[in-house]
Amino acid sequence: MVNHACFAIGINQYEFLQPLRYAQEDAHAFQNCLEEKVALSPEWSWVLTQMSPSKEGRSTHPTLSNIERSLDEIAQAPFTADDVLWCFFSGYGVNVAGQDYLMPIEGNPANVEETGIPIQLLLGRLAKLPTQQVRVFLDMSRPTGLYGGAGIGSEAADLARHLGIATILSCRPHQFSRETSALRHGLFAATLLEALRQPYCTTLAELDGYLRDRLPELSEHHWRPRQDPLTIVSLPQHLQASLFPVADSAIVPAQELPQIPLPAPVTPTDDLVPPTPMANDPVTPVELSLWKQFLLGGGLIATALLLGALLSHEMEPQVTDPEEAQTPAQTERNAPLSTQAFGTTAFGNSAAAMGTRLPEEPATEAQPDPVPDTPQSADSSPPTTPVSATATPSIYQGLLDEARSSIQSVPASPFAAAIATARKIPANDPLYPKAKANIELWGRAIWEIAQSRAQHGQFDSAIAAVKLVPAESPQLYTQARQAIATWTQAKQQQQQVSQHRLNVAQEQVQPGQASSYWRAIATLRQIQPADPLYGEARQLADRLSREMLQIARSRADGRQFDEAIQAAVLVPADTAAYVEAQTAIESWKSRNQSSISPTN
């Protein structure tokens, strides 16, 4: 009997690095997927996360010592040549002097060689196992400010090729791996889990093809920079080897991450289309005939399908990194290194936002007013199946909120244009009731779009959209008028909060202390791109980054190279001085090495 073993590591809350959001969830989901596909016994499972249970009375906290002990246990396990070991890592990786390292939970970017796990060590130990069926999945290239972050994965690929270990990297060198709240996973992990559950992904070759097609598609769909997996398989027999036993591959588990065809991302457009009253505008016979064909041919059904797409497809319009801004450590040496892009923290409660503490998660938005029922006609789409009385309301409310958040970048103007055209159907025409029902349905779609934008702090575009809600839906129209006043006030409040954050950031700066500049930039990062003060915040952050670099250069001029590097590594990657800081760091490292080398 072939045994399948799992070695999975997932780390969210690092001690010296910016937290990740779904790494440990990725690791547990990977283990669960294997349990669905094969008979994975606890004795053959090593999972190390911050919430994994102990194994035989020993801690599974993902520390360096626990990871090394797990490798020792794996080396002593009774593997045969046909057994399969699945290895998965989701966390941070660093490349220093051309060598790749995995970072355990206490991994320190200031001392990677002592606190990191060399890829050479990991793959070298796996290569010594009796089994030739070792499959390694590394999700380690994260967008960080680490000076050694560039090029991560190059050594891992070379070693895997040399040692003959089938390895798949979450992205190519010089790309980054991303997470998304829509999937509650990293993009690579979500794609991998989806692929392993497909009945036609039965070999590594088929898995590689699926990942290469699907991962770039998924990253584009969620408005993330392109991400391409890198598969290294040096032995031809590994490509055609079955991933799972044939008998088990027929099992169809519950689809945690079903594959859904992705629509093309929608580019936001100007929504300032003036409403048109129910009208006596002249309608040409040809135009009216076309609209009759549309309505009789299933206009309501098409609208329902469109609304279904809006409320189900999981598009995230923010192009920025998903990690939230975090409170930095109190000392410069241990300050976490953030490269989170500006404006990813949702505008929340204004009283909380007035404080100087950096939130870890967006504030919860108030629930929207209920939307009136849409009149149904004989041709309308079938009613939604009611939620079971035993279901937990909070769970479904969260799903509804997530669905609404996915449509914030869908333009409202096409719905307004459709409403304007449908209004041309005269009241004495047999199609008038259908036209009116369609108008109400499209008006509800506009209302949902406006609410989603407001919930994300995009008050200008929310107000522009809600002005398009048609008067033919009196209750909805009244709510829309009330929302304009509410969101106008919220916009003013948002500006006050952002101005306060600008003031706080300037007050946080302490001349000569680079970590205080880092904290100031972290405060500025909470100002969203939709905010009118975003440009000012961006300019201030760039200026502060240049001043950070000047602090580092002043230290280097005094031959304090270690202190200069400590200051320069704090320059965030999304600021103007980052590239210069990286160049300076490499120069100072070389000069520092030369200054301590013994002279002849």
C-alpha positions in Angstrom: 0.0 0.0 0.0 1.3 3.4 -0.9 1.4 5.9 2.0 0.8 9.6 1.5 2.4 12.0 3.9 1.9 15.7 4.4 4.4 18.3 5.6 2.7 21.7 5.6 3.8 25.1 7.2 1.7 28.2 7.2 2.6 31.4 9.2 0.5 34.5 9.6 1.8 36.5 12.5 5.6 36.9 12.2 7.6 38.4 15.0 9.7 40.7 12.8 7.8 40.8 9.5 4.5 42.2 8.4 1.7 39.7 9.1 0.1 37.6 6.4 -3.6 37.0 6.3 -4.2 33.5 5.0 -1.0 31.6 5.1 -2.0 29.2 7.9 -5.4 28.8 6.4 -3.6 27.8 3.2 -1.6 25.1 5.0 -4.7 23.6 6.8 -6.7 23.7 3.6 -3.9 21.8 1.8 -3.9 19.2 4.5 -7.7 18.9 4.3 -7.5 18.5 0.6 -5.1 15.6 0.9 -7.4 14.0 3.5 -10.2 14.2 1.0 -8.1 12.5 -1.7 -6.1 9.9 0.2 -6.1 8.0 3.5 -3.8 10.5 5.3 -3.2 9.3 8.9 -2.1 11.5 11.7 1.2 9.6 12.0 2.0 10.7 8.4 1.0 14.3 8.8 3.2 17.2 10.0 1.3 20.5 10.0 2.9 23.6 11.7 0.9 26.7 12.1 -0.1 29.0 15.0 -3.4 27.1 15.4 -2.3 23.5 14.7 -2.7 20.9 17.5 0.3 19.4 19.1 1.6 16.2 17.7 2.3 13.4 20.1 2.5 15.9 22.9 5.1 18.1 21.1 4.5 21.7 20.0 3.7 22.4 16.3 4.3 26.1 16.6 6.2 27.0 13.3 9.5 27.9 15.0 12.9 27.1 13.6 13.5 24.4 16.2 10.1 22.8 15.6 10.5 22.8 11.9 13.9 21.2 12.2 12.5 18.6 14.6 9.7 17.8 12.1 12.3 17.3 9.4 14.2 14.9 11.7 10.9 12.9 12.3 10.2 12.8 8.5 13.8 11.5 8.0 13.1 8.7 10.5 9.7 7.8 9.1 9.5 4.4 7.3 9.1 5.7 3.8 9.4 3.2 0.9 10.3 4.0 -2.7 6.7 4.3 -3.7 5.4 6.4 -0.8 4.5 10.1 -1.5 5.5 13.1 0.5 3.6 16.3 -0.1 5.4 19.5 1.2 3.7 22.9 1.3 5.0 26.2 2.7 3.1 29.5 2.8 5.0 32.4 4.4 7.9 34.6 3.8 11.1 33.7 1.8 14.2 35.8 1.5 17.2 35.7 -0.9 20.5 36.8 0.7 23.7 36.7 -1.4 22.0 34.4 -3.9 20.8 31.9 -1.3 17.1 31.3 -0.7 15.8 31.1 2.9 12.3 30.2 4.3 11.5 32.3 7.3 10.1 30.6 10.4 7.9 32.6 12.7 10.8 34.2 14.6 12.8 34.7 11.4 14.6 38.1 11.6 15.4 39.9 8.4 18.4 41.5 10.1 19.9 38.1 10.7 18.6 35.8 8.0 21.5 33.4 8.0 21.0 32.5 11.7 17.2 32.6 11.9 16.1 31.4 8.4 15.9 27.9 7.0 18.2 27.5 3.9 16.4 26.0 0.9 19.5 24.0 0.3 19.1 22.4 3.7 15.4 21.7 3.2 15.6 20.2 -0.3 18.9 18.4 0.6 17.2 16.5 3.4 14.1 15.7 1.4 16.4 14.3 -1.4 17.9 11.8 1.0 14.5 10.2 1.8 14.0 6.6 0.4 11.0 7.8 -1.6 11.4 9.4 -5.0 7.9 10.8 -4.9 8.5 14.1 -3.1 6.3 17.0 -4.2 7.2 20.5 -3.0 4.9 23.6 -3.2 6.5 26.9 -2.1 4.5 30.0 -1.7 7.3 32.3 -0.3 7.8 35.3 -2.6 5.9 38.0 -0.8 5.8 41.8 -1.5 8.0 43.0 1.3 10.6 45.7 1.9 13.3 43.2 2.5 16.5 44.1 0.7 17.0 40.4 -0.1 13.4 39.9 -1.4 14.3 40.3 -5.1 14.9 37.1 -7.1 13.6 34.7 -4.4 13.1 31.3 -6.0 16.1 31.2 -8.3 18.2 29.1 -6.1 15.3 26.9 -5.1 14.6 26.2 -8.8 18.2 25.3 -9.5 18.5 23.0 -6.4 15.2 21.3 -7.2 16.4 20.6 -10.8 19.8 19.4 -9.6 18.4 17.1 -6.8 15.5 15.8 -8.9 12.7 17.0 -6.6 9.4 17.9 -8.2 8.8 21.5 -7.1 6.3 24.2 -7.9 6.9 27.8 -7.0 3.9 30.1 -6.5 5.4 32.7 -8.9 8.5 33.3 -11.0 11.6 35.2 -9.6 10.9 38.9 -9.5 7.2 38.3 -9.3 5.3 38.3 -6.0 2.6 36.0 -4.6 -0.6 37.7 -3.4 -3.5 37.0 -1.1 -7.2 38.0 -1.5 -10.0 38.3 1.0 -12.5 37.2 -1.7 -11.1 33.7 -1.6 -9.8 33.7 2.0 -6.6 32.2 0.6 -3.5 33.2 -1.3 -4.0 33.1 -5.0 -1.5 30.3 -5.5 -3.1 28.1 -2.7 -6.6 28.8 -4.0 -5.6 27.7 -7.5 -3.7 24.7 -6.3 -6.6 23.5 -4.1 -8.9 24.0 -7.1 -6.6 22.0 -9.4 -6.2 19.1 -7.0 -10.0 18.7 -6.8 -10.4 18.5 -10.5 -11.0 15.0 -11.8 -8.8 15.7 -14.9 -5.7 16.8 -12.9 -4.3 13.4 -12.3 -0.6 13.9 -13.1 2.0 16.5 -12.4 2.0 17.4 -16.1 -1.8 18.1 -16.0 -1.4 20.0 -12.7 1.3 22.2 -14.2 -0.9 23.0 -17.2 -3.9 23.8 -15.0 -1.8 26.1 -12.8 -0.2 27.9 -15.7 -3.5 28.7 -17.3 -5.6 29.4 -14.2 -3.3 31.3 -11.8 -2.6 34.3 -14.2 -6.4 34.4 -15.0 -7.2 34.4 -11.3 -4.7 37.1 -10.5 -6.1 39.3 -13.2 -9.6 38.7 -12.1 -8.9 39.8 -8.6 -7.0 42.9 -9.8 -3.6 41.7 -8.7 -0.3 41.9 -10.6 0.2 38.9 -12.9 1.4 35.7 -11.1 2.9 32.8 -13.1 3.7 29.5 -11.4 7.1 27.9 -12.0 7.3 24.1 -12.2 10.6 22.2 -11.9 10.5 18.6 -12.8 13.8 17.2 -14.0 12.8 13.5 -14.1 10.4 12.6 -17.0 8.7 9.8 -15.0 7.6 12.4 -12.4 5.5 14.3 -14.9 3.3 11.3 -15.7 3.1 9.8 -12.3 -0.4 9.7 -10.8 -1.0 12.3 -8.1 -3.4 10.1 -6.2 -4.4 6.5 -6.3 -6.7 5.8 -9.2 -9.5 4.4 -6.9 -9.4 7.6 -4.8 -9.4 10.0 -7.7 -13.0 9.1 -8.5 -14.1 10.6 -5.2 -15.9 13.9 -5.7 -15.5 15.9 -2.5 -17.5 18.9 -1.6 -16.1 21.7 -3.7 -14.6 24.2 -1.3 -13.2 26.3 -4.2 -15.2 25.5 -7.4 -13.9 26.7 -10.7 -16.1 29.5 -12.0 -15.6 31.0 -15.4 -14.3 34.5 -14.9 -15.7 37.5 -16.7 -13.3 40.2 -17.9 -12.7 42.8 -15.2 -14.9 45.9 -15.7 -13.2 49.3 -15.9 -15.0 51.9 -13.9 -16.7 54.6 -16.0 -18.3 58.0 -15.4 -21.7 57.5 -13.9 -23.0 61.0 -14.4 -25.9 60.1 -16.7 -28.9 62.4 -16.0 -32.2 60.5 -15.3 -34.9 60.8 -17.9 -38.6 60.9 -16.9 -41.1 58.4 -18.1 -41.6 60.0 -21.4 -43.4 60.9 -24.5 -40.2 61.1 -26.5 -40.7 60.0 -30.1 -39.8 56.4 -30.7 -39.1 55.2 -34.2 -40.9 52.0 -35.3 -37.5 50.2 -35.7 -36.3 51.2 -32.3 -39.6 50.1 -30.6 -39.5 46.9 -32.5 -36.1 46.1 -31.2 -37.1 46.8 -27.7 -40.2 44.6 -28.0 -37.9 41.8 -29.2 -35.6 42.4 -26.3 -38.4 42.4 -23.7 -40.4 39.5 -25.2 -37.2 37.5 -25.7 -36.4 37.5 -22.1 -35.3 40.9 -21.0 -36.0 40.1 -17.4 -34.2 36.8 -17.6 -31.2 38.6 -19.1 -31.3 41.2 -16.3 -31.5 38.5 -13.6 -28.5 36.8 -15.1 -26.6 40.1 -15.2 -27.5 40.8 -11.5 -26.5 37.2 -10.7 -23.1 37.9 -12.3 -22.8 41.1 -10.4 -23.6 39.6 -7.0 -21.6 36.4 -7.5 -18.4 37.1 -9.4 -15.6 37.9 -7.0 -13.8 40.9 -8.5 -11.6 43.0 -6.3 -10.9 46.4 -7.7 -8.1 47.4 -5.4 -4.8 46.8 -7.2 -2.8 47.3 -4.0 -1.4 44.7 -1.8 -4.0 43.0 0.5 -2.0 43.2 3.7 -3.2 45.9 6.1 -0.9 48.5 7.7 0.4 47.3 11.0 1.6 49.0 14.2 5.5 49.0 13.9 7.7 47.7 16.7 9.0 50.2 19.2 12.6 49.9 18.3 14.3 50.6 15.0 16.2 47.4 14.9 13.0 45.3 15.3 10.7 47.4 13.2 8.6 45.3 10.8 9.3 46.1 7.1 6.1 47.1 5.3 5.5 47.6 1.7 1.7 47.7 1.8 0.5 50.0 -1.0 -1.4 53.1 -0.1 -5.1 53.2 0.6 -6.0 49.6 1.4 -7.6 50.3 4.8 -11.3 50.8 4.4 -12.8 54.0 5.8 -14.6 53.0 9.0 -15.9 54.5 12.2 -14.8 58.1 12.3 -14.2 58.1 16.1 -11.9 55.1 15.9 -10.2 56.5 12.8 -9.4 59.7 14.7 -7.0 57.7 16.9 -3.4 57.2 16.1 -3.4 53.4 16.4 -3.0 51.7 13.1 -5.9 49.2 12.6 -5.1 45.6 11.6 -8.5 45.1 9.9 -10.9 47.5 8.2 -13.7 48.8 10.4 -17.1 47.1 10.1 -19.5 49.1 8.0 -23.1 49.8 9.1 -25.6 47.6 7.5 -27.5 49.1 4.5 -31.2 49.8 4.6 -33.4 46.9 3.3 -34.0 47.0 -0.4 -37.7 46.8 -1.5 -38.8 43.6 -3.3 -38.7 43.8 -7.0 -42.0 43.2 -8.8 -42.1 39.8 -10.5 -43.8 39.0 -13.8 -44.5 35.7 -15.5 -41.2 35.9 -17.4 -39.1 36.8 -14.4 -36.4 34.5 -13.2 -37.4 32.0 -10.6 -37.4 33.1 -7.0 -34.3 32.5 -4.9 -34.6 29.4 -2.6 -35.3 30.8 0.9 -32.6 30.4 3.6 -33.2 27.5 6.0 -34.6 28.5 9.3 -31.8 26.7 11.0 -29.1 28.7 9.2 -27.1 31.2 11.2 -28.0 34.7 10.0 -24.6 36.2 10.7 -23.0 33.7 8.3 -25.3 34.7 5.4 -25.0 38.4 6.2 -21.2 38.0 5.8 -21.7 36.4 2.4 -24.1 39.1 1.3 -21.6 41.8 2.4 -18.9 40.1 0.5 -21.1 39.8 -2.6 -21.9 43.5 -2.4 -18.3 44.4 -2.0 -17.4 42.6 -5.3 -19.5 45.0 -7.4 -18.1 48.3 -6.3 -16.3 48.9 -9.6 -19.1 47.8 -11.9 -20.3 50.9 -13.7 -23.9 52.1 -13.1 -24.2 54.1 -16.3 -25.2 51.0 -18.5 -28.1 50.4 -16.2 -29.1 54.1 -16.4 -28.9 54.0 -20.2 -31.1 50.9 -20.3 -33.6 52.6 -18.0 -33.6 55.7 -20.3 -34.4 53.5 -23.3 -37.1 51.4 -21.6 -38.8 54.6 -20.5 -39.6 55.2 -24.2 -42.1 52.3 -24.1 -45.5 54.1 -24.0 -47.9 53.4 -21.2 -50.5 52.0 -23.6 -48.2 49.4 -25.1 -48.6 45.8 -24.0 -44.9 45.7 -23.0 -45.2 48.6 -20.6 -45.6 46.5 -17.5 -42.4 44.5 -18.4 -40.6 47.7 -19.2 -41.6 49.1 -15.8 -40.5 45.8 -14.0 -37.1 46.0 -15.8 -36.7 49.6 -14.7 -37.2 48.7 -11.1 -34.8 45.8 -11.4 -32.1 47.9 -13.0 -32.7 50.6 -10.4 -32.1 48.0 -7.6 -28.8 47.1 -9.3 -27.7 50.7 -9.3 -28.6 51.0 -5.6 -26.5 47.9 -4.8 -23.5 49.4 -6.8 -23.8 52.7 -4.9 -24.0 51.0 -1.5 -20.9 49.0 -2.3 -18.9 52.0 -3.2 -20.0 53.9 -0.1 -19.0 51.0 2.1 -15.5 51.2 0.6 -15.3 55.0 1.3 -15.8 55.9 -2.4 -18.4 58.5 -1.6 -18.1 60.7 -4.7 -18.7 57.8 -7.1 -21.4 56.4 -4.7 -23.3 59.7 -4.8 -22.9 59.9 -8.6 -24.4 56.4 -8.9 -27.2 56.7 -6.5 -28.4 59.8 -8.4 -29.3 57.4 -11.2 -31.8 55.4 -9.1 -35.1 55.9 -11.0 -38.2 57.6 -9.5 -40.3 54.7 -10.8 -39.3 52.8 -7.6 -40.7 55.2 -4.9 -39.3 53.5 -1.8 -35.9 52.9 -3.4 -35.9 56.4 -4.7 -36.6 57.8 -1.2 -33.7 55.8 0.2 -31.4 57.0 -2.5 -32.2 60.7 -1.7 -31.5 60.0 1.9 -28.3 58.3 1.1 -27.0 61.3 -0.8 -27.3 63.4 2.4 -25.7 60.7 4.5 -22.8 60.1 2.2 -22.2 63.8 1.7 -21.7 64.1 5.4 -19.6 60.9 5.5 -17.4 62.3 2.8 -16.8 65.5 4.8 -16.0 63.3 7.9 -13.6 61.2 5.8 -11.7 64.3 4.7 -11.5 65.4 8.4 -10.1 62.0 9.4 -7.6 62.0 6.5 -6.4 65.5 7.4 -6.0 64.3 11.0 -3.9 61.4 9.8 -1.7 63.8 7.7 -1.2 65.9 10.9 -0.4 62.8 13.0 2.1 61.5 10.5 4.0 64.8 10.5 4.0 64.8 14.3 5.3 61.2 14.5 8.5 62.1 12.7 11.6 62.4 15.0 14.6 63.8 13.1 17.4 61.3 12.9 15.2 58.2 13.9 14.4 56.2 10.8 11.8 54.1 12.4 9.7 57.2 13.3 9.6 58.0 9.6 8.4 54.4 8.9 5.6 54.9 11.5 4.6 58.1 9.8 4.4 56.4 6.4 2.3 53.6 7.9 -0.1 56.2 9.1 -0.3 57.9 5.7 -0.9 54.5 4.1 -4.4 54.4 5.7 -5.5 57.2 3.4 -7.4 55.6 0.5 -6.9 56.4 -3.2 -10.5 57.5 -3.3 -9.8 60.2 -0.7 -9.2 63.8 -2.1 -6.1 64.0 0.2 -4.5 60.8 -1.2 -2.2 62.7 -3.5 -1.0 64.9 -0.7 -0.4 61.8 1.5 1.5 60.1 -1.3 3.8 63.1 -1.9 4.5 63.3 1.9 5.4 59.6 2.0 7.8 60.0 -0.8 9.4 63.0 0.8 9.7 61.1 4.1 11.3 58.1 2.3 14.0 60.4 0.9 14.7 61.8 4.3 15.0 58.2 5.7 17.6 57.5 3.0 19.4 60.7 4.0 19.6 59.5 7.6 21.1 56.2 6.4 23.6 58.0 4.2 24.7 60.2 7.1 25.4 57.1 9.1 27.3 55.6 6.3 29.4 58.7 5.9 30.5 58.1 9.5 31.4 54.5 8.6 28.5 53.2 10.7 27.5 50.8 7.9 25.4 48.4 10.1 23.3 51.3 11.4 23.0 52.7 7.9 21.7 49.4 6.6 19.2 49.2 9.5 17.8 52.6 8.5 17.7 51.9 4.8 15.9 48.6 5.0 13.0 50.5 6.5 12.4 52.4 3.3 9.1 50.9 2.0 9.1 49.5 -1.5 6.2 51.6 -2.7 8.0 54.9 -2.0 10.2 57.1 -4.2 13.5 56.3 -2.4 13.2 52.5 -2.4 15.4 51.8 -5.5 18.1 54.1 -4.3 18.0 52.5 -0.8 18.5 49.0 -2.2 21.5 50.2 -4.3 23.0 51.9 -1.3 22.5 48.9 0.9 24.5 46.6 -1.4 27.2 49.2 -1.6 27.4 49.5 2.2 27.4 45.8 2.7 30.4 45.5 0.4 32.2 48.4 2.1 31.4 47.0 5.6 32.8 43.6 4.6 36.0 45.3 3.3 36.4 47.3 6.5 36.4 44.2 8.7 38.6 42.0 6.4 42.0 41.4 7.8 44.8 43.3 6.0 48.0 41.6 4.8 
